[in-house]
Amino acid sequence: MKKERRTDPRSKKCPFCDKGVKYIDWKDYPTLKTYTDYFGNIMKRYYSGVCLKHQKMLKNSIERSRFMGMLAYRK
């Protein structure tokens, strides 16, 4: 049985860099929702393909929107 290799995370392009996003707003619910799983956990960079700069912004935005009541906390 031959194991399949994982895809290289460097080959993915950051969707925020492609669009030229400078700030991820905590009120942008549809965007934030796509980067959380069913349980409300923030997706890892490896799976989402987001660069480090935007992952940090994404984390802060999700935490702010949770605090303000727009997103649910983790179950």
Backbone torsions as a table, in degrees:
resi	resn	phi	psi	omega
1	MET	NA	127.5	-179.0
2	LYS	-95.9	129.1	179.1
3	LYS	-77.7	141.1	175.5
4	GLU	-86.1	138.9	179.5
5	ARG	-82.9	146.2	173.9
6	ARG	-70.7	154.5	177.1
7	THR	-73.3	148.6	-179.2
8	ASP	-74.0	123.6	-178.1
9	PRO	-65.0	-22.4	179.4
10	ARG	-72.2	-19.2	-179.6
11	SER	-77.7	-18.7	177.3
12	LYS	-77.4	145.6	177.4
13	LYS	-103.0	139.4	179.5
14	CYS	-68.5	124.2	-179.5
15	PRO	-66.2	-27.7	179.0
16	PHE	-75.1	-37.5	177.7
17	CYS	-67.0	-37.2	179.3
18	ASP	-62.9	-36.5	-179.5
19	LYS	-86.0	-11.5	-179.6
20	GLY	77.5	34.0	-178.7
21	VAL	-74.9	130.3	178.1
22	LYS	-102.9	-21.1	-177.5
23	TYR	-148.3	134.2	176.9
24	ILE	-100.5	116.7	-175.1
25	ASP	-80.9	139.1	-179.1
26	TRP	-73.7	-14.3	179.6
27	LYS	-89.0	-6.6	-178.5
28	ASP	-82.8	78.9	-173.4
29	TYR	-60.3	-47.1	-177.5
30	PRO	-60.7	-36.6	179.1
31	THR	-69.4	-45.8	-178.1
32	LEU	-65.9	-35.7	-177.4
33	LYS	-64.5	-31.6	-179.3
34	THR	-69.9	-19.7	-179.3
35	TYR	-102.3	15.7	171.6
36	THR	-120.8	149.2	179.6
37	ASP	-89.8	-170.2	-176.4
38	TYR	-60.5	-35.4	-176.8
39	PHE	-87.5	-1.7	178.7
40	GLY	91.7	7.0	178.4
41	ASN	-78.4	147.1	177.2
42	ILE	-76.6	132.0	-179.4
43	MET	-68.6	146.1	178.2
44	LYS	-73.2	157.8	179.8
45	ARG	-61.6	-33.4	-177.3
46	TYR	-60.6	-38.9	-177.2
47	TYR	-86.9	-35.5	-175.4
48	SER	-85.2	-26.0	-179.7
49	GLY	80.2	18.2	-179.1
50	VAL	-88.3	142.2	179.3
51	CYS	-73.2	167.7	-174.9
52	LEU	-62.0	-42.6	-179.3
53	LYS	-60.2	-46.7	-178.6
54	HIS	-76.5	-26.3	176.5
55	GLN	-65.6	-39.3	177.2
56	LYS	-65.0	-42.3	176.9
57	MET	-63.7	-40.4	-179.9
58	LEU	-63.5	-42.8	179.3
59	LYS	-61.5	-47.2	179.4
60	ASN	-63.4	-40.6	-179.7
61	SER	-66.2	-41.0	178.8
62	ILE	-66.5	-40.5	177.9
63	GLU	-64.3	-40.1	178.2
64	ARG	-65.8	-42.3	-179.0
65	SER	-69.4	-30.6	173.3
66	ARG	-64.6	-44.0	-179.0
67	PHE	-63.7	-37.2	-179.3
68	MET	-83.1	-6.2	174.5
69	GLY	92.4	11.4	179.9
70	MET	-84.1	-35.4	176.6
71	LEU	-114.8	150.7	179.5
72	ALA	-80.4	150.3	172.7
73	TYR	-71.8	167.6	-179.0
74	ARG	-62.5	143.7	179.3
75	LYS	-85.3	NA	NA
